Amino acid sequence: MSKSNPSREDFASLLEESFSASEAVEGSVVKGTVTAIEKDMAIVDVGLKVEGRVALKEFGASAKDLKPGDTVEVYVERIENALGEAMLSREKARREESWVKLEEKFSKGERVEGVIFNQVKGGFTVDLDGAVAFLPRSQVDIRPIRDVSPLMHTPQPFEILKMDKRRGNIVVSRRTVLEESRAEQRSEIVQNLEEGQVVEGVVKNITDYGAFVDLGGIDGLLHVTDMAWRRVNHPTEILNIGQTVKVQIIRINQETHRISLGMKQLEADPWEGIGGKYPLGKKVNGTVTNITDYGAFVELEPGIEGLIHVSEMSWTKKNVHPGKILSTTQEVEVVVLEVDPVKRRISLGLKQTLENPWEAFARNHPVGSVVEGEVKNKTEFGLFIGLDGDVDGMVHLSDLDWTRPGEQVIEEYNRGDMVKAQVLDVDVEKERISLGIKQLGRDAIGDAAASGELRKGAVVTCEVIGVKDGGLDVRLVDHDIETFIKRSDLSRDRDEQRPERFAVGQKVDARVTQFDKKTRRLTVSIKALEIAEEKEAVAQYGSTDSGASLGDILGAALKKQGAKEGDE
């Protein structure tokens, strides 16, 4: 009996079934049976028409126990290659298994376990039981770590931040796990702490503004201002890293778990009863601890500092930086000016320990006394003279000379000149000393005015001391006063109003036409004298009934005046 051959339809059906099976198996993980071990390869039957080979190293540590008949899971890459074998991979099978498990844990927000096994650009690679993940450097720890080698090749928990199976990317974090654990630990520790409680801790870190103290799993900040009642410029003055300190809990923020600590709170407050210890006006000694632009701080005792404002440093040195008057660590005597226990402020005075130089000057140099000093400065309103006690006095322009304008006279003085002056006034409160230079000379105008010799209408004899185009500079012979006769006042006759007809040293008579005691303005005129003499002659001779003409009267008057001068 001959064996029947399958029909064309049956063959087609079998072929389609074979292709379908191949499509279903390729790219998936299947179970297979180890049929043989050949050198470093395992022959695996996965139920297909061909067997596949898998390198023993892909089985890892379990490769040494592998034997024929064992069931293993492998990844089918292709059903048949050029050698007629199935292409299988145990490593890819493990990776596929890991992806499934990781996706499930990622969706639930669960942690995964992995091993850091290599360093790459920007971070590290982590083995998550077959799947390789990326650990960014910023996600390794809460604080930056220089050496990661102690963490490598050690199983530890991670949190999956991102998964992309299509690209094969997994990003994990160790930092979030630590932060969660730390937060739980901090929360538990904080619950057992209370404000006002005194605890011990270890100084963990020191900064410019304070120190972080480990209270057994949670850090508290000990601010520099809470370390001691006295001024602490830097925490390293009293603390070292690793030092055990006793501190008091000042504040606890339950939301942020931030804890503020204090050391000075464990000591007595030196500001209690401060007003009784430092009454106003008391002289005390202290040490300069700090110098600023606006003053200097002086420690009177540990924890008690006062401020010498720049305005209270010196009676005479104004607008000078405090550092040019005092230096840190310097011992000084000061006077208590003000105490504010609420604001914890004490105002001190340095200059008050010395006598007010203006008071001393007023006592030693009463008004009217004569002083001598150096010209320190020239200004538009006068001279400043340096005097005893490092004080300055001012000579106003109006007090430089009795007769000449101050703007003119001040040009005769230079800085460094030694001059004498009279004390006119001392205002201690305003710190002003008024001086006068002209008061040391004779006040000819004042004396003449007081005696009544010099008045408007008086006739004076003048000596020509200068001839100018505009008139004559003259000196009143009997009064030693200088003035100026204008060209128009040189004669009644316009033809005679020529300054050049006069000579230096010549003496002429003139009439005072203006004299103001306040402004000390004096004006004389030859013309006014001639007119006055003419009026007098008319009054004297014009009263007769002789019928004489004005010319005759003037001629007779002039003749009489000439005869009188001849007799003299």
Secondary structure, 3 states (H helix, E strand, C coil): CCCCCCCHHHHHHHHHHHHHHHHHHCCEEEEEEEEEEECCEEEEECCCCCCEEEEHHHHHHHHHHCCCCCEEEEEEEECCCCCCCEEEEHHHHHHHHHHHHHHHHHHHCCCEEEEEEEEECCEEEEEECCEEEEEEHHHCCCCCCCCCHHHCCCCEEEEEEEEECCCCEEEEECHHHHHHHHHHHHHHHHHCCCCCCEEEEEEEEECCCEEEEECCCCEEEEEHHHCCCCCCCCHHHCCCCCCEEEEEEEEEECCCCEEEEECHHHCCCCCCCHHHHCCCCCEEEEEEEEEECCEEEEEEECCEEEEEEHHHCCCCCCCCCHHHCCCCCCEEEEEEEEEECCCCEEEEECHHHCCCHHHHHHHHCCCCCEEEEEEEEEECCEEEEEECCCEEEEEEHHHCCCCCCHHHHHHHCCCCCEEEEEEEEEECCCCEEEEECHHHCCCHHHHHHHHCCCCCCCEEEEEEEEEECCEEEEEECCCCEEEEEEHHHCCCCHHHCCHHHCCCCCEEEEEEEEEECCCCEEEEEHHHHHHHHHHHHHHHHCCCCCCCCHHHHHHHHHHHHHHHHHHC
